[in-house]
Amino acid sequence: MGWSRSDPPGFRIDRGLSHCVGPAYRVACLMRVLIENAAILTGPSGPFHPDGALLLDDSQIAWIGDAADRPEGPEPDRRMDLGRRVVIPGLINTHAHAGLSSHRGCCDDGDLFEWAGALAPHTSHLSVEDNRQSCHLAVMEMVRNGITTACDCTRFGAGVFADVATEIGMRSLSGALANSPEFRPTGRPNWPLALDETRAAMQRHADNALARFYLGAHSPYSCTPELVSEVKSAAERLSLPFVIHLAENRRESDITTERYGLSPTAWLGSLGVLDDTCILAHCVWMSDADLDLVAASGAGVSHNPASNAKLASGVAPVPTMRTRGIPVGLGTDSTLSNNALDLFQEMKFSVLLQRAISLDGFTMNAAAAFEMATTGGARVLGWDHAIGQLEAGYTADLVVLDLDHPLGRTRERVLSDVVYHAGPAAVHAVMVAGEIIYLDGEFTRIDAMSVTEAVHAHFQQDNEKGPAT
């Protein structure tokens, strides 16, 4: 697939590189590419290069630094001039439900349980094909918003998100969350189907560096202890992470305490499933003892501030988590509980909500928010050896932003703008594994208009049908 238009002003791409777009050309295009004329924010604690450059060796960063310090060596095969734009690491979404994206806005009120009850008529007719169609909408939205990696949760079609994300060029950690029908009567049982689907997806994507998988259980309130233990054991046999919603809502904590005499976190601990392969979504209602248990286990937390606020769940004790050394990343949750798949919004909310409830203007800052959206998210997903920051030896997952400042661009001003000022409208280009997958409003692997029309046509066939959750 080649470029079908002229390069936009200020973003010059050597025309010899244009034929290297798309997975079919990856092997044929092993080359050294110089990205230059850019202000580079390498990460939350890494250096800032106001006049920076990156040298890519295929999908990896071979060198990064000030343009004036570029080491001598062979001339690059190709050059990319970014026109003084800002480069940041790709944003990492640690918790999403892409299969729900077609039903955005169908229920905007109520707490977690009231909201879930109101959703039942919309999501009771589950279809893997509905999931697939919705995933196209979600992945396109995430890429437009500078998200290069996402952890997605569904109930049916464990490999669907990986299929769609790979088609568009985004990195994925995907799977299905098992549930027990005795605790979730509105949904069909999905275990061991989820295990079979995951194995099939792993085989299908065996040679795909962009796709990884997990096994998960929905939550302590919707799963029996036997099911949680069985899913975790299967994850261990396959060397996969384990994902679960945890302590999202006060009523959830009350239910678990009534059933087992333990908090949701302590209950998980009693089952022996908490360890450093666990990804725990939400973690709002956590006691000091719960936080100590998570910290000792090495588990990571996906913090979803906008979703938690919309569903009146509360504000997770993120500063305390970070103080205890718990890895924390940011998540959007679904477009039902959030309405947007926007990590710029989550970064800003993650700071503002903590300050609002603590009355302390220093509780969280922009650097902490940016860390959770990048290196923290990579650590939560177990991918911190390759993504989350721009550094030699890391994979070239990055976002190019249209950002400027009247007083000039310093590290502090760029960081402030990324967290408090910029949004999806600032995203000019997205690169994953050294390949530009989005540029100036257009996707390079797909025809977004045709895909969107196909999604709309699918759901118009039966407006009462809802996607898999």
C-alpha positions as CSV (number, residue, x, y, z in Angstrom):
1,M,0.0,0.0,0.0
2,G,1.5,3.4,-1.0
3,W,0.7,6.9,-0.1
4,S,-2.4,8.1,-2.0
5,R,-1.8,11.8,-1.3
6,S,1.0,14.4,-1.1
7,D,2.9,14.8,2.1
8,P,1.4,17.5,4.4
9,P,3.4,20.8,4.8
10,G,6.1,20.5,7.4
11,F,6.1,16.7,7.5
12,R,8.4,15.6,4.7
13,I,8.8,11.9,4.2
14,D,11.4,10.7,1.7
15,R,9.3,9.4,-1.2
16,G,11.5,6.3,-1.3
17,L,9.9,5.3,2.0
18,S,6.4,5.5,0.8
19,H,6.3,2.0,-0.5
20,C,7.2,0.6,2.9
21,V,3.8,1.2,4.5
22,G,1.9,-1.9,5.6
23,P,2.8,-5.3,7.0
24,A,3.3,-6.8,3.6
25,Y,6.5,-4.7,3.1
26,R,8.0,-5.2,6.6
27,V,10.6,-7.7,5.6
28,A,11.5,-5.9,2.4
29,C,12.0,-2.6,4.2
30,L,14.6,-3.4,6.7
31,M,16.4,-0.1,6.8
32,R,17.9,2.7,8.8
33,V,15.6,5.7,9.0
34,L,16.5,9.1,10.5
35,I,13.7,11.1,12.1
36,E,14.9,14.6,12.6
37,N,13.8,18.2,13.2
38,A,11.7,17.3,16.2
39,A,11.4,18.2,19.9
40,I,11.5,14.8,21.7
41,L,10.1,14.1,25.2
42,T,11.6,10.7,25.7
43,G,9.6,9.8,28.7
44,P,8.5,10.9,32.2
45,S,12.0,10.9,33.6
46,G,14.2,10.7,30.5
47,P,15.9,13.7,28.7
48,F,14.2,16.3,26.6
49,H,15.7,17.1,23.2
50,P,14.5,20.5,21.9
51,D,16.2,19.8,18.6
52,G,16.2,16.1,18.6
53,A,16.6,13.1,16.2
54,L,16.0,9.4,16.3
55,L,17.7,6.8,14.2
56,L,15.6,3.7,13.6
57,D,17.0,0.3,12.7
58,D,13.8,-1.2,11.3
59,S,11.4,-1.4,14.2
60,Q,13.8,-0.4,17.0
61,I,15.4,2.8,18.1
62,A,19.1,2.6,17.4
63,W,20.0,6.0,18.7
64,I,18.2,9.1,20.1
65,G,19.5,12.4,21.2
66,D,20.3,16.0,20.2
67,A,20.6,16.3,16.5
68,A,24.0,18.0,16.9
69,D,25.3,14.9,18.7
70,R,24.3,12.3,16.1
71,P,27.2,9.8,15.9
72,E,29.1,9.4,12.7
73,G,28.3,6.4,10.6
74,P,26.7,5.3,7.4
75,E,24.1,7.7,6.0
76,P,20.5,6.5,6.8
77,D,18.6,4.9,4.0
78,R,15.7,7.3,4.5
79,R,15.0,10.6,6.3
80,M,11.8,11.9,7.9
81,D,11.6,15.6,8.7
82,L,9.0,16.3,11.4
83,G,8.8,20.0,10.9
84,R,9.6,20.9,14.5
85,R,6.8,18.9,15.9
86,V,6.8,17.2,19.3
87,V,7.5,13.5,19.7
88,I,6.4,11.5,22.7
89,P,6.2,7.7,23.5
90,G,3.1,6.0,22.3
91,L,0.3,6.1,25.0
92,I,-0.7,2.8,26.6
93,N,-4.3,2.0,27.5
94,T,-4.3,-0.6,30.2
95,H,-8.0,-1.3,30.3
96,A,-10.7,-1.2,27.6
97,H,-13.8,-2.9,26.3
98,A,-13.6,-2.2,22.6
99,G,-16.5,-4.6,21.8
100,L,-18.9,-2.1,23.5
101,S,-18.1,0.8,21.3
102,S,-21.1,0.6,19.1
103,H,-23.4,1.3,22.0
104,R,-21.8,4.5,23.3
105,G,-24.2,6.7,25.2
106,C,-27.0,4.1,25.5
107,C,-26.8,4.4,29.3
108,D,-25.1,7.4,30.9
109,D,-26.5,7.4,34.5
110,G,-26.4,5.4,37.7
111,D,-23.7,3.7,39.7
112,L,-21.9,0.6,38.5
113,F,-24.7,-1.8,39.4
114,E,-27.6,0.4,38.3
115,W,-25.8,1.2,35.1
116,A,-25.0,-2.5,34.4
117,G,-28.7,-3.4,35.0
118,A,-29.8,-0.7,32.5
119,L,-27.3,-2.1,29.9
120,A,-28.7,-5.6,30.0
121,P,-31.3,-5.1,27.3
122,H,-28.7,-3.6,25.0
123,T,-26.0,-6.3,25.6
124,S,-28.0,-9.5,26.1
125,H,-27.8,-10.6,22.4
126,L,-24.1,-11.3,22.3
127,S,-22.3,-11.8,19.0
128,V,-18.7,-12.2,18.2
129,E,-19.3,-10.4,14.9
130,D,-20.8,-7.5,16.8
131,N,-17.6,-7.5,18.9
132,R,-15.4,-7.4,15.8
133,Q,-17.3,-4.6,14.2
134,S,-17.2,-2.5,17.4
135,C,-13.5,-3.2,17.7
136,H,-12.9,-1.4,14.4
137,L,-14.5,1.7,15.8
138,A,-12.5,1.5,19.0
139,V,-9.1,0.8,17.5
140,M,-9.5,3.6,15.0
141,E,-10.5,6.0,17.8
142,M,-7.6,4.9,20.0
143,V,-5.0,5.3,17.3
144,R,-6.4,8.8,16.4
145,N,-5.9,9.6,20.1
146,G,-2.3,8.6,20.2
147,I,-2.8,5.2,21.8
148,T,-0.3,2.6,20.4
149,T,-1.0,-0.3,22.8
150,A,-4.2,-1.4,24.5
151,C,-5.3,-4.2,26.9
152,D,-8.8,-5.2,25.8
153,C,-11.5,-7.2,27.7
154,T,-14.4,-9.1,26.3
155,R,-16.5,-12.1,27.2
156,F,-16.8,-13.7,23.8
157,G,-14.2,-13.6,20.9
158,A,-11.0,-13.6,22.9
159,G,-8.8,-13.0,19.8
160,V,-11.0,-10.5,17.9
161,F,-9.4,-7.4,19.3
162,A,-5.9,-8.7,18.4
163,D,-7.2,-9.4,14.8
164,V,-8.5,-5.9,14.4
165,A,-5.7,-4.1,16.1
166,T,-3.1,-5.9,14.0
167,E,-5.0,-5.1,10.8
168,I,-4.8,-1.4,11.7
169,G,-1.3,-1.7,13.1
170,M,-1.8,-1.2,16.9
171,R,-0.2,-3.3,19.6
172,S,-2.6,-5.3,21.8
173,L,-2.9,-7.4,24.9
174,S,-6.3,-9.1,24.6
175,G,-8.4,-11.9,26.0
176,A,-11.7,-12.7,27.6
177,L,-13.0,-12.4,31.2
178,A,-14.7,-15.6,32.5
179,N,-17.9,-15.2,34.6
180,S,-20.0,-17.6,36.6
181,P,-23.7,-17.8,35.5
182,E,-25.0,-18.2,39.0
183,F,-23.6,-14.7,39.8
184,R,-24.3,-13.1,36.4
185,P,-27.6,-14.5,35.3
186,T,-27.9,-12.0,32.3
187,G,-24.9,-13.5,30.6
188,R,-24.2,-16.9,29.1
189,P,-21.4,-18.9,30.7
190,N,-18.1,-18.4,28.8
191,W,-15.7,-20.8,30.3
192,P,-13.9,-22.9,29.1
193,L,-14.9,-21.3,25.7
194,A,-12.7,-18.3,26.6
195,L,-9.7,-20.7,27.1
196,D,-10.4,-22.4,23.7
197,E,-10.7,-19.0,22.0
198,T,-7.5,-17.8,23.5
199,R,-5.5,-20.8,22.5
200,A,-6.8,-20.5,18.9
201,A,-5.8,-16.8,18.9
202,M,-2.4,-17.5,20.2
203,Q,-1.8,-20.0,17.4
204,R,-3.2,-17.6,14.8
205,H,-0.9,-14.8,16.0
206,A,2.1,-17.0,16.9
207,D,4.4,-14.9,14.6
208,N,2.8,-11.6,15.4
209,A,5.0,-9.3,17.6
210,L,2.2,-6.8,18.0
211,A,-0.3,-9.2,19.7
212,R,-0.1,-10.8,23.2
213,F,-2.8,-12.5,25.2
214,Y,-4.1,-13.1,28.8
215,L,-6.7,-15.1,30.6
216,G,-9.0,-13.4,33.0
217,A,-12.0,-13.5,35.4
218,H,-14.6,-10.8,35.4
219,S,-14.7,-9.8,39.1
220,P,-14.9,-11.2,42.7
221,Y,-18.7,-10.5,42.7
222,S,-19.4,-12.3,39.4
223,C,-17.1,-15.3,39.7
224,T,-17.0,-18.3,42.1
225,P,-13.7,-19.0,43.9
226,E,-13.4,-22.2,41.9
227,L,-13.7,-20.4,38.6
228,V,-11.1,-17.7,39.6
229,S,-8.6,-20.4,40.7
230,E,-9.2,-22.5,37.5
231,V,-8.7,-19.5,35.2
232,K,-5.5,-18.5,37.1
233,S,-4.1,-22.0,36.9
234,A,-4.8,-22.1,33.1
235,A,-3.0,-18.7,32.7
236,E,0.0,-20.1,34.6
237,R,0.1,-23.2,32.4
238,L,0.1,-21.0,29.3
239,S,2.5,-18.4,30.8
240,L,-0.1,-15.7,30.4
241,P,-1.0,-12.7,32.5
242,F,-4.2,-12.8,34.6
243,V,-6.7,-9.9,34.4
244,I,-9.6,-9.1,36.8
245,H,-11.8,-6.1,37.8
246,L,-11.2,-5.5,41.5
247,A,-12.7,-3.3,44.2
248,E,-14.3,-1.0,41.7
249,N,-17.4,-0.1,43.7
250,R,-18.3,0.1,47.4
251,R,-21.2,-2.3,46.9
252,E,-18.9,-4.8,45.3
253,S,-16.8,-4.7,48.5
254,D,-19.9,-5.2,50.6
255,I,-21.0,-8.2,48.5
256,T,-17.7,-9.9,48.8
257,T,-17.5,-9.2,52.5
258,E,-21.0,-10.7,53.0
259,R,-20.1,-13.8,51.1
260,Y,-16.6,-14.6,52.3
261,G,-15.9,-12.3,55.2
262,L,-13.1,-10.7,53.3
263,S,-12.5,-7.6,51.1
264,P,-12.3,-8.4,47.4
265,T,-8.5,-7.9,47.5
266,A,-8.1,-10.1,50.6
267,W,-10.4,-12.7,49.0
268,L,-8.1,-12.9,45.9
269,G,-5.1,-13.2,48.2
270,S,-6.7,-16.0,50.0
271,L,-7.1,-17.9,46.7
272,G,-3.4,-17.6,46.1
273,V,-3.9,-15.8,42.7
274,L,-2.3,-12.5,43.5
275,D,1.2,-12.3,41.9
276,D,3.3,-10.2,39.5
277,T,1.4,-11.5,36.5
278,C,-1.9,-10.0,37.6
279,I,-3.4,-6.9,36.1
280,L,-6.1,-5.4,38.5
281,A,-8.6,-3.0,37.0
282,H,-9.9,-0.1,39.1
283,C,-8.9,-0.8,42.7
284,V,-10.9,2.1,44.1
285,W,-12.1,0.6,47.4
286,M,-8.8,-0.4,49.0
287,S,-7.8,-0.4,52.6
288,D,-4.2,-0.1,53.8
289,A,-4.1,-3.8,54.3
290,D,-5.3,-4.3,50.7
291,L,-2.7,-2.0,49.3
292,D,0.0,-3.8,51.3
293,L,-1.2,-7.1,49.9
294,V,-1.1,-5.8,46.3
295,A,2.3,-4.2,46.8
296,A,3.8,-7.4,48.2
297,S,2.4,-9.5,45.3
298,G,3.9,-7.3,42.6
299,A,0.6,-7.0,40.8
300,G,-0.1,-4.0,38.6
301,V,-3.2,-1.7,38.7
302,S,-5.1,-0.1,35.8
303,H,-6.5,3.2,37.0
304,N,-9.6,4.4,35.2
305,P,-10.4,7.9,36.6
306,A,-13.0,9.1,34.1
307,S,-15.0,5.8,34.2
308,N,-14.8,5.6,38.0
309,A,-16.1,9.2,38.3
310,K,-18.9,8.7,35.8
311,L,-20.2,5.5,37.6
312,A,-19.9,7.2,41.0
313,S,-17.4,4.6,42.1
314,G,-15.0,7.0,43.7
315,V,-11.4,7.9,43.3
316,A,-8.7,5.3,43.6
317,P,-5.9,5.9,46.1
318,V,-3.3,6.3,43.4
319,P,-0.8,8.4,45.3
320,T,-0.7,5.8,48.0
321,M,-0.3,3.0,45.5
322,R,2.6,4.7,43.9
323,T,4.3,5.4,47.2
324,R,4.0,1.7,48.0
325,G,5.7,0.9,44.7
326,I,2.6,-0.6,43.0
327,P,2.8,-0.3,39.2
328,V,0.0,1.9,38.0
329,G,-1.2,2.5,34.4
330,L,-4.1,4.4,33.0
331,G,-7.2,2.9,31.3
332,T,-10.2,4.3,29.5
333,D,-12.6,1.5,30.3
334,S,-15.4,1.2,27.7
335,T,-17.2,4.0,25.8
336,L,-20.3,3.0,27.8
337,S,-18.7,4.0,31.1
338,N,-16.6,6.8,29.8
339,N,-17.8,7.7,26.3
340,A,-14.2,8.4,25.0
341,L,-11.1,6.4,24.5
342,D,-8.8,9.3,25.3
343,L,-5.7,9.0,27.5
344,F,-5.1,12.7,27.3
345,Q,-8.3,13.1,29.2
346,E,-7.3,10.3,31.7
347,M,-4.0,12.0,32.3
348,K,-5.6,15.3,33.2
349,F,-8.4,13.6,35.3
350,S,-5.9,11.5,37.2
351,V,-4.3,14.7,38.6
352,L,-7.4,16.9,39.0
353,L,-9.5,14.3,40.8
354,Q,-6.7,13.6,43.3
355,R,-6.3,17.3,44.0
356,A,-10.1,17.8,44.3
357,I,-10.6,15.1,47.0
358,S,-7.3,15.8,48.9
359,L,-7.4,19.6,48.8
360,D,-3.7,19.3,48.1
361,G,-2.4,21.0,45.0
362,F,0.8,18.9,45.1
363,T,-0.8,15.4,45.5
364,M,-0.2,14.5,41.8
365,N,1.5,16.3,39.0
366,A,1.9,16.1,35.2
367,A,5.0,13.9,35.4
368,A,3.1,11.3,37.4
369,A,0.2,11.3,35.0
370,F,2.5,11.0,32.0
371,E,4.4,8.2,33.7
372,M,1.2,6.2,34.2
373,A,0.2,6.7,30.5
374,T,3.6,5.5,29.2
375,T,6.2,3.7,31.3
376,G,3.8,2.8,34.1
377,G,1.3,1.3,31.6
378,A,4.1,-0.7,30.0
379,R,5.1,-2.1,33.4
380,V,1.5,-3.0,34.3
381,L,1.2,-4.9,31.0
382,G,4.6,-6.6,31.4
383,W,5.9,-4.9,28.2
384,D,8.3,-2.4,29.9
385,H,11.3,-4.1,28.3
386,A,10.2,-2.9,24.8
387,I,7.7,0.0,25.0
388,G,6.7,3.0,27.1
389,Q,9.7,5.2,26.5
390,L,11.9,6.4,23.7
391,E,15.4,5.0,24.3
392,A,18.0,3.1,22.3
393,G,17.0,-0.6,22.2
394,Y,13.3,0.1,22.6
395,T,10.7,-0.4,19.9
396,A,9.8,2.6,17.9
397,D,6.2,3.2,19.2
398,L,5.7,7.0,19.2
399,V,3.3,9.8,18.6
400,V,3.9,13.1,16.8
401,L,2.0,16.1,18.2
402,D,1.3,19.6,16.8
403,L,2.4,21.5,19.9
404,D,3.9,24.9,20.3
405,H,4.3,27.4,23.1
406,P,4.5,31.2,22.8
407,L,7.4,31.3,25.3
408,G,9.3,28.5,23.7
409,R,9.3,24.8,24.3
410,T,11.1,23.5,27.4
411,R,10.7,20.1,29.0
412,E,8.4,21.6,31.6
413,R,6.2,23.4,29.1
414,V,5.9,20.4,26.8
415,L,5.1,18.1,29.7
416,S,2.4,20.5,31.0
417,D,0.9,20.8,27.5
418,V,0.8,17.1,27.0
419,V,-1.1,16.5,30.2
420,Y,-3.2,19.6,30.7
421,H,-3.6,21.2,27.3
422,A,-3.2,18.9,24.4
423,G,-5.8,16.4,23.3
424,P,-6.5,14.1,20.3
425,A,-6.7,17.1,18.0
426,A,-2.9,17.5,18.5
427,V,-2.1,14.0,17.2
428,H,-0.5,14.4,13.8
429,A,1.1,11.0,13.3
430,V,1.3,7.6,15.1
431,M,4.1,5.1,14.6
432,V,4.1,1.5,15.9
433,A,7.1,-0.8,15.6
434,G,8.8,1.7,13.2
435,E,5.8,1.9,10.9
436,I,3.6,5.0,10.4
437,I,0.0,3.7,10.9
438,Y,-1.7,7.1,11.0
439,L,-0.7,10.4,9.5
440,D,-2.5,13.7,9.2
441,G,-6.0,12.3,9.7
442,E,-5.6,9.2,7.6
443,F,-4.8,5.6,8.3
444,T,-2.2,4.0,6.2
445,R,-3.3,0.3,6.3
446,I,-7.1,0.7,6.0
447,D,-9.7,2.9,4.3
448,A,-11.3,4.3,7.5
449,M,-14.4,5.6,5.7
450,S,-15.1,2.2,4.1
451,V,-14.6,0.5,7.4
452,T,-16.9,2.9,9.2
453,E,-19.6,2.5,6.6
454,A,-19.4,-1.3,7.0
455,V,-19.7,-1.1,10.8
456,H,-22.8,1.1,10.4
457,A,-24.3,-1.2,7.9
458,H,-23.8,-4.2,10.2
459,F,-25.6,-2.6,13.1
460,Q,-28.4,-1.2,11.0
461,Q,-29.4,-4.8,10.2
462,D,-30.7,-5.1,13.7
463,N,-30.7,-2.1,15.9
464,E,-31.6,-4.1,18.9
465,K,-28.6,-6.3,18.7
466,G,-25.6,-5.4,21.0
467,P,-21.9,-6.3,21.0
468,A,-20.1,-8.7,23.3
469,T,-19.0,-7.4,26.6
